[in-house]
Amino acid sequence: MQSNYSGYIGRFAPSPTGPLHMGSLVAAMASYLDAKAHHGEWLLRIEDLDFDRNVKGAEQSIIDTLQRCQLQWNGAVEWQSRRTSLYEAALQQLGDAVYPCGCSRKEIADSQLNNHASLVAVYPGTCRTGLAAGRQARSWRLKVPAGIGSKIHFNDRWRGQLRQDLESEVGDFVLKRADGFWAYQLAVVVDDAAQGITDVVRGEDLLDSTARQIYLQKILGLQRPRYLHIPVVTNASGEKLSKQTGALAIDVSGPEQNILANALLPAARFLGLTDMALEARTNITSFWQQAILAWQRRLEQHANAATS
């Protein structure tokens, strides 16, 4: 692979809101294969900051499933809930760029409708100059710049050149939520930097978060990783596969052939890795050897198509 991928460090960062399902296995597989194809490291981080949604025992279930699939990570597992001092330090570092907000989600949504704007909840900046009399802080928001500074450009390794205007498409965004929990945008940026992540491979449902994270990286003085967003697995209704949409836990019981048939081979087919040798179906070790080669070929084909 290309020399500029020297020192590659990737990661898989599931939330323990339920057992591993096919959608999350696809994300794990893509990030793992990309790391191995670039001779890099692959880390495991449990993103357990959304305490109201965490399911007891889910984190161990995820770990056990990954081990049954022989998805072996480097180093120790990290838990976001043990890293909150890092998020607090980052919030303090941002200083006057962060302000308290007293708006509810309903009020923000109503402001969009009143202005005949898009149904996307772009924050209108209501509390940017201070809380109104009688208001209490519900959350903490980050000011986004106006004009050219709000336009974030980045290259997605799967989708090519992309851009988002934070001012018109997002508005000032939340770093600490009304329930007191740290927001995903801040936590993931701080954690990726602390762990030295060079490459983020994840589902396209998180593509919209990328510009916000890049802006946070910039103002915190952190390294920007490379990004690759893969298609997400959907159910029969076209909804993203998740616990909320009835996603079932993948079956990794029984012998290796069952794990291959029920989990690994369907995930590989979803990623378009259909050119693997027959021995990939015989045992998990052979599967991963062939899958890494197939991922390398897929990346090379994608790169050739982008430049032709």
C-alpha positions in Angstrom: 0.0 0.0 0.0 1.0 3.7 -0.2 4.0 4.8 1.9 2.0 7.7 3.3 0.1 5.2 5.4 3.1 4.4 7.5 2.2 4.3 11.2 -1.5 3.5 10.5 -3.7 3.3 13.6 -7.4 2.5 13.2 -10.2 1.7 15.6 -13.6 0.2 16.1 -15.8 2.1 18.6 -19.1 0.5 19.3 -21.7 1.7 21.8 -22.9 -0.9 24.3 -26.6 -0.4 23.6 -27.1 -4.0 22.6 -25.3 -7.0 21.1 -23.3 -6.8 17.9 -25.6 -7.0 14.9 -24.8 -7.3 11.2 -24.6 -3.5 10.7 -22.0 -3.1 13.4 -20.1 -6.2 12.3 -19.8 -4.7 8.8 -18.3 -1.5 10.4 -15.9 -3.6 12.5 -14.8 -5.7 9.5 -14.2 -2.7 7.3 -12.1 -0.9 9.9 -10.2 -4.1 10.7 -9.4 -5.0 7.1 -8.3 -1.4 6.3 -5.9 -1.5 9.3 -4.5 -4.9 8.3 -4.3 -4.0 4.6 -2.1 -1.1 5.6 0.0 -3.1 8.1 -1.3 -1.0 10.9 -2.8 -1.4 14.4 -6.5 -1.8 15.2 -7.8 -0.5 18.5 -11.1 -1.2 20.3 -12.9 1.6 22.2 -16.2 1.2 23.9 -18.2 4.4 23.5 -20.4 4.1 26.6 -21.0 7.8 27.4 -24.8 7.6 26.6 -25.5 6.1 30.0 -29.3 6.1 29.6 -29.0 3.8 26.5 -26.3 1.4 27.7 -27.5 -2.2 28.2 -26.0 -4.1 31.0 -23.7 -6.8 29.7 -23.7 -5.5 26.2 -20.0 -4.4 26.2 -18.9 -7.9 27.2 -21.2 -9.5 24.6 -19.6 -7.3 21.9 -16.1 -8.2 23.1 -16.9 -11.9 23.1 -18.5 -11.7 19.6 -15.4 -10.0 18.2 -13.2 -12.7 19.8 -15.3 -15.5 18.4 -14.9 -13.9 14.9 -11.1 -13.6 15.5 -11.2 -9.8 15.2 -8.2 -9.2 17.5 -7.4 -5.7 18.6 -4.1 -4.2 19.6 -3.5 -3.2 23.3 -6.2 -2.9 26.0 -9.8 -2.0 25.4 -10.6 1.6 26.2 -13.8 2.9 27.8 -15.0 6.5 27.2 -16.6 6.6 30.6 -13.1 6.4 32.1 -11.8 9.4 30.1 -14.2 12.2 31.1 -11.3 14.3 32.5 -10.0 14.6 29.0 -13.3 16.0 27.7 -13.5 18.5 30.5 -9.9 19.7 29.7 -10.8 20.1 26.1 -13.9 22.1 26.9 -11.8 24.4 29.1 -9.3 24.8 26.4 -12.0 26.1 24.0 -12.6 29.0 26.3 -14.9 31.7 25.0 -15.7 29.7 21.9 -18.1 27.7 24.1 -21.3 29.1 25.6 -24.3 27.9 27.7 -27.5 27.3 25.8 -31.0 27.2 27.3 -32.9 26.0 24.2 -34.8 22.8 24.0 -34.9 20.6 20.9 -38.6 21.6 20.3 -37.7 25.3 20.4 -34.9 24.8 17.9 -37.2 22.8 15.6 -40.0 25.4 15.9 -37.5 28.1 14.9 -36.8 26.3 11.7 -40.5 26.0 10.8 -41.2 29.7 11.7 -38.5 30.7 9.3 -39.8 28.4 6.6 -36.3 26.8 6.6 -35.3 23.2 6.1 -36.5 20.6 8.5 -32.8 20.0 9.4 -32.4 21.4 12.9 -29.8 24.1 12.2 -29.2 26.0 15.5 -30.3 29.6 15.0 -27.8 31.1 17.6 -30.5 32.1 20.1 -28.2 32.0 23.1 -25.0 33.0 21.4 -24.9 36.4 23.0 -26.1 35.2 26.4 -29.0 33.5 28.1 -32.3 35.3 28.2 -33.6 36.5 31.5 -35.0 33.5 33.5 -33.3 31.0 31.3 -31.0 28.3 32.7 -28.2 26.6 30.8 -29.3 23.2 29.4 -26.2 22.5 27.3 -22.9 23.9 26.1 -22.4 24.8 22.4 -19.4 25.6 20.3 -19.6 28.8 18.1 -19.0 28.0 14.5 -17.3 30.7 12.3 -19.1 32.8 9.7 -18.2 33.1 6.0 -15.4 31.2 4.5 -14.2 29.8 7.8 -17.4 27.7 8.2 -16.8 25.8 4.9 -15.1 22.5 5.7 -13.6 20.6 2.8 -12.3 17.0 3.2 -11.4 14.0 1.2 -13.3 10.8 2.0 -11.4 7.8 0.8 -14.6 6.1 -0.4 -16.6 9.1 -1.6 -14.0 11.6 -2.8 -14.0 15.3 -2.1 -16.8 16.6 0.1 -17.7 19.8 1.9 -20.1 21.1 4.5 -20.9 24.7 5.5 -21.2 24.6 9.3 -22.8 28.0 9.5 -25.7 27.3 7.2 -26.0 23.5 7.5 -25.3 22.9 11.2 -25.1 26.0 13.3 -23.4 26.2 16.7 -23.3 22.5 17.9 -23.5 20.8 21.3 -20.4 19.7 23.2 -22.1 18.9 26.5 -25.7 17.8 26.5 -28.7 18.9 28.6 -28.6 15.6 30.5 -25.0 16.3 31.5 -23.5 13.7 29.2 -20.6 14.6 26.9 -21.6 14.9 23.3 -20.3 12.4 20.7 -18.6 15.2 18.6 -16.2 16.2 21.4 -15.6 12.8 22.9 -14.7 11.1 19.6 -12.3 14.0 18.6 -10.5 13.9 22.0 -10.3 10.1 22.0 -9.1 9.8 18.5 -6.3 12.3 19.2 -5.3 10.7 22.5 -5.1 7.3 20.9 -3.2 8.5 17.9 -5.8 7.4 15.4 -4.7 8.1 11.8 -7.6 6.6 10.0 -11.3 6.5 10.8 -13.3 3.9 8.9 -17.0 3.9 9.8 -20.6 3.9 8.5 -21.9 6.7 6.2 -24.5 7.5 8.8 -21.7 9.4 10.6 -20.6 11.2 7.5 -22.6 14.3 8.5 -20.5 14.5 11.8 -17.2 14.7 10.0 -17.1 18.4 9.3 -17.8 19.3 12.9 -15.1 16.9 14.1 -12.6 18.4 11.6 -13.4 21.9 12.9 -12.9 20.8 16.5 -9.6 19.2 15.6 -8.5 22.4 14.0 -9.3 24.7 16.9 -8.0 22.2 19.5 -4.7 21.9 17.5 -5.2 18.2 16.9 -4.2 16.0 14.0 -6.9 15.3 11.4 -7.2 11.6 10.6 -8.1 10.3 7.2 -11.8 9.3 6.7 -13.5 6.5 4.9 -17.3 6.1 5.2 -18.8 2.8 4.1 -22.5 2.2 3.2 -24.7 1.1 6.1 -26.7 -2.1 6.3 -30.5 -1.5 6.2 -33.5 -3.5 7.0 -36.4 -4.4 4.6 -37.9 -1.0 5.1 -34.7 0.8 4.1 -33.9 1.9 7.7 -30.4 1.7 9.1 -30.0 -1.6 11.0 -29.9 -0.8 14.7 -31.3 -1.9 18.0 -34.1 0.6 17.5 -35.1 -0.9 14.2 -35.1 -4.5 15.5 -31.6 -5.6 14.5 -30.9 -9.1 15.8 -27.6 -10.2 17.4 -25.4 -12.1 14.9 -25.1 -15.8 15.7 -21.6 -16.8 16.5 -22.5 -20.0 18.3 -21.2 -23.4 17.2 -18.2 -24.3 15.0 -16.3 -22.0 12.8 -18.3 -22.9 9.7 -21.4 -21.5 11.5 -19.6 -18.2 12.3 -18.5 -18.0 8.7 -21.9 -18.7 7.3 -24.0 -16.6 9.7 -21.7 -13.6 10.2 -18.3 -13.2 8.4 -19.2 -14.2 4.8 -22.5 -12.1 4.7 -20.6 -9.1 6.0 -17.8 -9.6 3.4 -20.4 -9.8 0.7 -22.1 -6.6 1.8 -18.6 -4.9 1.5 -18.3 -6.2 -2.0 -15.6 -8.7 -1.2 -16.9 -11.4 -3.6 -13.7 -12.4 -5.2 -12.2 -14.4 -2.3 -10.7 -17.9 -2.9 -12.7 -20.9 -1.9 -10.5 -21.6 1.1 -11.9 -18.5 2.8 -15.0 -20.6 3.5 -13.2 -23.4 5.3 -11.9 -21.7 8.5 -11.8 -18.2 10.0 -8.0 -17.9 9.7 -8.2 -18.5 5.9 -11.2 -16.1 5.7 -9.2 -13.2 7.2 -6.2 -13.9 5.0 -8.3 -13.8 1.9 -10.5 -10.9 3.0 -7.4 -8.6 3.6 -6.3 -9.4 0.0 -9.8 -8.7 -1.3 -10.0 -5.4 0.6 -6.6 -4.4 -0.9 -7.9 -5.2 -4.4 -11.1 -3.3 -3.7 -9.2 -0.2 -2.6 -6.9 -0.3 -5.6 -9.9 -0.6 -8.0 -11.6 2.2 -6.3 -8.5 4.4 -6.5 -8.1 3.5 -10.2 -11.7 4.4 -10.9 -11.3 7.8 -9.2 -8.3 8.8 -11.3 -9.5 7.5 -14.6 
